[in-house]
Amino acid sequence: MPLALYALTAGAFGIGVTEFVIMGLLLDVSSDLHVSIAAAGLLISGYALGVVAGAPLLTALTARLPRKTTLLALMVIFTLGNARCALAPSYGWLMTARIITAFAHGTFFGVGSVVATGLVAPQRQASAIAIMFTGLTVANILGVPFGTWLGHAMGWRASFWAVTAVGAVALVVIGLFVPRDKTVPEAINLAADFRALLRGPVLLGLLTTVLGFAGVFTVFTYVAPLLTQITGFADSAVSPILLVFGGGLVVGNLLGGRLADWRLLPTLLGSMLALALILGAMTFAFHDKIAAIVFIGLLGAAGFATVPPLQIWVLKKAEGAGQSLASSFNIGAFNLGNALGAWLGGAVIDSKLGLGAVTWVAALVPLAAILVAFWALALDRRQTGNPRHVAAACPAE
């Protein structure tokens, strides 16, 4: 794989750390800025909403720029945004800086996915996307725990200064290794791009992403109480167990990329079905400590095995027109799925069903995603009037 892919991975790593490190620093932030823990928790929601809003906005604003220039500009926003987080004098300033930083997130992964697929042969495009997203998975395994430790040892602002340094390094390596666009960008018709985005199959592809990832976060958001209150682990055991989840993320991401290169549609549907089965089985696995650890790893693997096929799926549904826009929207869809999953899990816990029902309710969500995917295929068939178009839309290129 070309070095340019690993330069994109460096950017993805920094973005992954800044998104999730705040979870381990909520008590520090709430104490230092004199806000409640619940208010500090909104810094996570604010970031997610910033991704959803920023993805289409910045993609549209940078549509006429060469993609390398866009990536460099996004890393500048990311780096300055994290420096502003480190310097934030108040909660309001920190929230604003988090949202501005999040604006770069969706467009970076959206444009980066298009760049990544252009760096390799067609039959390796999903693997290329998987390598870029490996930065996100490694951020969860190494970056977030280190950032949390650094924040506890030297203050939460030190964590953001560290991420600022990562952003500066990523800016340099992207500048050095990502090739410049081979052609001068043509005039772009944003209206046509949005029309392509609003095609039924593209919208259904985005909905598939939302539902697929919502299933993961319905459980993962509440994994600590599940492990402590149902399985019986001590609080101190949760962090080491989450390393198993992180290992699953890396394996699933790379495996999903390879399988999607081989057969996209079977990988998409198969990974969703595997995710649903694992979530359902966790209802029983959480009553045994060894089984719980095993299934935490399987959840990470199945959850991120869906990422490369979902990203390629939406890119192919866009059919060339507005691919950067569709790709960025799909990153927003992942984050919308995160928020939806967290809300659904909380609703289940607050209902009569309780904490123990979170896993089997979560299993229903990727099953719904499979139904939506079949709906998209059926719509493709009706729109083209060619039964073979469905297979052609999802080739093993």
Secondary structure, 3 states (H helix, E strand, C coil): CCHHHHHHHHHHHHHHHHHHHHHHHHHHHHHHHCCCHHHHHHHHHHHHHHHHHHHHHHHHHCCCCCHHHHHHHHHHHHHHHHHHHHHCCCHHHHHHHHHHHHHHHHHHHHHHHHHHHHCCCHHHHHHHHHHHHHHHHHHHHHHHHHHHHHHHHHCHHHHHHHHHHHHHHHHHHHHHHCCCCCCCCCCCCHHHHHHHHCCHHHHHHHHHHHHHHHHHHHHHCCHHHHHHHHHCCCHHHHHHHHHHHHHHHHHHHHHHHHHHHHCHHHHHHHHHHHHHHHHHHHHHHCCCHHHHHHHHHHHHHHHHHCHHHHHHHHHHHHCCCCHHHHHHHHHHHHHHHHHHHHHHHHHHHHCCCCHHHHHHHHHHHHHHHHHHHHHHHHHHHHHHCCCCHHHHHCCCC
